[in-house]
Amino acid sequence: MLYNIIFKVYNCARLAVVAAAVTVAFSACEKMTVAPTEEDGQEANVTLHFGIYQQQDFAGTRSAEMLTDQCSKLSVAIFRSDGTKAKSVLQNTDQEDFGTVAVSLAEGTYTVVAVAHNGLGTATVTSPEKVTFTSNKVTDTFVYCGSLTIGGSTTEQTMQMERRVAMVRLTLTDEQLPADVDRLKFYYTGGSSTLNPSTGYGCVQSKQTEYRSCKDGGGETVRTYDLYTLPHEESDVLKLTITALDSDDNELYQYVMDGIPVTRNKITSWTGVLFGGSGGTMSQGGISITLDTSWDGTITYNF
């Protein structure tokens, strides 16, 4: 069943990523401590600072934010012109120099791929055309992919990353959930859990599954659920199956939603009653637009 779709799209000017062979300072970015050597003690001749573009309002302006404000893990891979990997660096927020990578490279032209995310595992950068995530779990993800030319002098550059995922946000307005519902299973197709950094889009047809508890750590009912995917093009369409499970994982209720619009760097927001009065049927919910200033805009999906 295709539900009515109301789009609320906030257009923002696209900003080009500039890779210069000089130190670039961004007024909205805090300067991070430069790591002078690689982990093996070799003197580094290349220092790369990674930041992210974040939308601050809906007037078409953006500024750069600290990477640690958005992501907990960073994977950086540097490829030679023949496609072989020259360097690979993994970082997390426990490290003092998170977001700054210092390496030693011979003269030449390289491709730099950087992926920042919030997954429990590591983003594996196989090539400039393929990045996979542990257990195919996609979280908020920022990406940089661009060329780097190394000459005979020391190089320091700032490289800006951009969000490449779409989010689906489900907010339940049920007065209460059925007493026997313990958690929700979200199974969705149409998006991707594998990224092509060179295009910034998903590159496989994925079957994504997320399990979410209906109670938080304090025993309160969880009413908002966020799901992420990598669209195959600027705008894509998902099919989502929501299954309510009891504490023994028995299936209690199931609802299928088709034709869900998703767009990179935008939130598709649903607000409404999921279980209905008896918990067994879907009922028409109200429409609500959520303005999330960390994203380009919100698409409201009524169910």
C-alpha positions in Angstrom: 0.0 0.0 0.0 1.5 3.3 -1.0 0.8 6.0 1.6 0.3 9.7 1.0 3.6 11.4 0.9 4.2 15.1 1.8 7.6 16.5 1.0 9.1 19.3 2.9 12.4 19.9 1.3 14.8 22.6 2.3 17.3 23.3 -0.5 20.8 24.3 0.5 23.6 25.5 -1.7 26.1 22.7 -2.5 29.6 23.4 -1.5 32.6 22.1 -3.4 35.4 20.4 -1.4 38.7 22.1 -2.0 42.0 20.1 -1.6 44.8 22.7 -1.6 48.5 22.1 -1.2 48.6 24.6 1.6 47.3 24.8 5.1 43.6 25.8 4.9 42.0 27.3 8.0 38.2 27.3 8.5 37.0 29.8 11.0 34.3 27.5 12.3 36.7 24.6 12.9 38.9 24.2 16.0 42.5 23.5 15.1 43.5 20.0 16.2 46.9 18.9 17.4 49.1 17.8 14.6 50.5 14.3 14.9 54.2 14.7 13.9 54.9 11.1 13.3 53.2 7.9 12.1 52.6 5.1 14.6 55.7 3.3 13.5 57.8 6.4 14.4 58.6 7.4 10.8 58.6 11.1 10.2 55.4 12.3 8.5 55.4 14.7 5.6 51.6 14.8 5.1 49.1 16.0 7.7 45.4 15.8 6.9 42.7 17.4 9.1 39.1 16.1 8.6 36.1 18.2 9.3 32.4 18.0 8.3 29.9 20.3 6.7 26.9 20.8 8.9 23.8 22.9 8.1 23.2 25.5 10.7 19.9 26.9 9.5 17.6 26.7 6.5 18.7 30.0 4.9 21.2 28.2 2.7 24.3 28.6 4.8 26.6 26.0 6.3 29.7 25.9 8.5 32.2 23.3 9.4 31.8 21.5 12.7 34.1 19.4 14.9 34.2 15.8 13.8 33.8 14.6 17.4 30.5 16.3 17.6 29.0 13.9 15.1 31.0 10.7 14.8 32.9 8.3 17.0 35.0 6.4 14.5 37.1 7.4 11.5 38.6 5.2 8.7 41.1 6.7 6.3 42.6 4.9 3.3 45.1 6.4 0.8 45.4 4.8 -2.6 48.2 5.1 -5.1 47.4 5.9 -8.8 47.5 2.2 -9.6 44.8 1.4 -7.1 47.0 -0.2 -4.4 46.6 1.0 -0.8 49.5 3.1 0.4 48.2 3.9 3.9 45.3 2.9 6.2 44.5 4.6 9.5 41.7 3.8 12.0 40.8 6.2 14.8 38.2 6.6 17.5 37.3 9.4 19.9 39.4 8.0 22.6 42.5 9.2 20.7 43.7 12.8 21.4 44.4 13.4 17.7 41.0 12.1 16.4 40.4 13.7 13.1 44.0 14.5 12.3 46.1 11.9 10.3 49.8 12.3 9.8 51.5 9.9 7.3 54.6 9.6 5.2 54.0 9.4 1.4 56.3 9.4 -1.6 55.9 12.1 -4.3 52.9 11.3 -6.5 49.2 11.5 -6.9 46.9 9.7 -4.5 43.2 9.2 -3.8 42.1 9.8 -0.2 39.0 8.1 1.2 37.8 9.0 4.7 34.6 7.6 6.4 33.4 8.9 9.8 30.5 7.1 11.4 29.0 5.9 14.7 29.0 2.1 14.2 30.1 -0.4 16.8 32.6 -1.9 14.3 35.0 -0.6 11.7 34.2 0.8 8.3 36.3 -1.2 5.8 37.6 0.8 2.9 38.4 -1.7 0.2 38.8 0.8 -2.7 37.6 4.3 -3.7 34.6 2.5 -5.0 33.7 0.3 -2.0 33.2 0.7 1.8 31.5 -1.8 4.0 30.3 -1.6 7.6 30.4 -4.2 10.3 27.3 -6.4 10.2 26.0 -4.1 7.5 24.9 -1.7 10.2 24.6 1.9 8.8 24.7 4.8 11.2 25.1 8.6 10.6 28.0 8.6 8.1 30.2 11.4 6.6 32.5 10.8 3.7 35.4 12.4 1.9 36.9 11.1 -1.4 39.3 13.2 -3.4 42.8 13.5 -4.9 46.0 14.4 -3.1 49.2 15.4 -4.9 52.4 15.2 -2.9 55.5 17.1 -4.0 58.9 17.6 -2.4 57.7 19.7 0.5 55.7 19.0 3.7 51.9 19.2 3.1 49.1 20.0 5.4 45.5 20.1 4.3 42.0 20.3 5.7 39.4 18.1 4.0 35.7 18.5 4.5 33.4 15.5 4.8 29.8 15.4 3.8 26.9 13.3 5.1 25.9 10.5 2.6 23.1 8.7 4.4 19.4 9.3 4.6 17.5 8.9 7.8 14.0 7.5 8.4 12.5 8.7 11.8 9.5 6.9 13.2 7.7 8.6 16.2 4.9 6.7 17.9 2.0 8.7 19.3 0.2 5.6 20.7 -1.1 6.3 24.3 0.6 3.1 25.3 2.1 0.1 23.5 0.5 -3.4 23.8 1.8 -4.8 27.1 3.3 -7.9 25.5 5.4 -5.9 23.0 9.1 -6.0 24.0 11.0 -4.8 20.9 10.5 -3.9 17.3 12.2 -5.4 14.3 12.7 -3.1 11.3 13.4 -4.8 8.0 13.8 -2.6 5.0 14.9 -2.9 1.4 15.5 -0.4 -1.4 18.6 1.2 0.1 22.1 0.1 0.5 24.5 -0.7 3.4 27.6 -0.6 1.1 29.0 2.8 -0.1 30.8 3.9 -3.2 32.8 6.8 -1.9 33.7 8.1 -5.4 30.0 8.7 -6.2 28.7 9.2 -2.7 25.9 6.7 -3.2 25.0 3.2 -2.1 26.3 0.5 -4.5 24.4 -2.7 -3.7 20.8 -3.7 -3.1 20.8 -4.4 0.6 18.4 -6.1 3.0 18.8 -4.1 6.2 17.5 -5.2 9.6 17.5 -3.3 12.9 16.2 -4.5 16.3 15.2 -1.8 18.8 14.0 -2.2 22.4 10.7 -0.5 23.3 12.1 0.5 26.7 15.0 2.7 27.5 17.5 2.2 30.3 15.2 3.8 32.8 12.2 1.6 31.8 10.4 4.4 29.9 8.7 3.7 26.6 10.8 4.5 23.5 8.7 6.5 21.0 11.3 7.6 18.4 13.3 5.2 16.2 15.9 6.4 13.7 17.0 4.2 10.8 19.8 4.9 8.3 20.4 3.8 4.7 22.6 4.8 1.7 20.4 5.8 -1.2 21.4 4.6 -4.7 20.7 8.0 -6.2 19.8 11.4 -4.8 16.3 10.2 -4.0 15.3 6.6 -3.4 12.3 4.6 -2.1 12.2 2.1 0.7 9.9 -0.7 1.7 9.8 -1.2 5.5 8.3 -4.1 7.5 7.8 -3.4 11.2 7.4 -6.5 13.3 6.5 -6.3 17.0 8.1 -9.0 19.1 7.5 -10.3 22.6 10.4 -11.1 25.1 10.7 -14.6 23.5 10.9 -13.1 20.0 7.5 -14.4 19.0 5.9 -12.2 16.3 2.8 -10.4 17.6 2.0 -7.7 15.0 3.4 -6.8 11.6 2.9 -3.8 9.3 4.3 -3.2 5.8 4.9 0.3 4.6 5.9 0.8 0.9 7.0 3.8 -1.1 8.9 5.6 1.6 10.9 8.4 0.1 14.5 8.8 1.2 17.1 11.4 0.1 20.7 11.9 1.1 21.2 14.3 4.0 17.5 14.5 4.6 15.2 13.0 7.3 11.9 11.3 6.3 9.8 11.7 9.4 6.7 9.7 10.4 4.5 10.7 13.3 1.4 8.8 14.2 -0.3 5.9 15.9 1.3 2.5 15.0 -0.8 -0.1 16.9 -4.2 1.6 16.9 -6.7 1.1 19.7 -6.4 -2.6 19.9 -2.8 -2.9 18.7 -3.8 -5.1 15.7 -4.6 -2.6 13.0 -3.0 0.5 11.5 -4.8 3.7 12.0 -4.3 7.0 10.2 -1.9 9.3 12.1 -1.5 13.0 12.0 1.2 14.9 10.1 4.1 16.5 11.8 7.1 18.3 10.4 10.3 18.0 12.3 13.0 20.6 11.6 16.4 19.0 12.4 19.1 21.7 11.9 21.8 19.0 11.4 20.2 18.0 8.1 19.2 19.6 4.8 15.5 19.2 5.7 12.7 17.0 6.5 10.3 14.9 4.4 7.1 14.1 6.3 5.6 10.7 5.6 2.0 10.1 6.8 0.8 6.7 7.9 
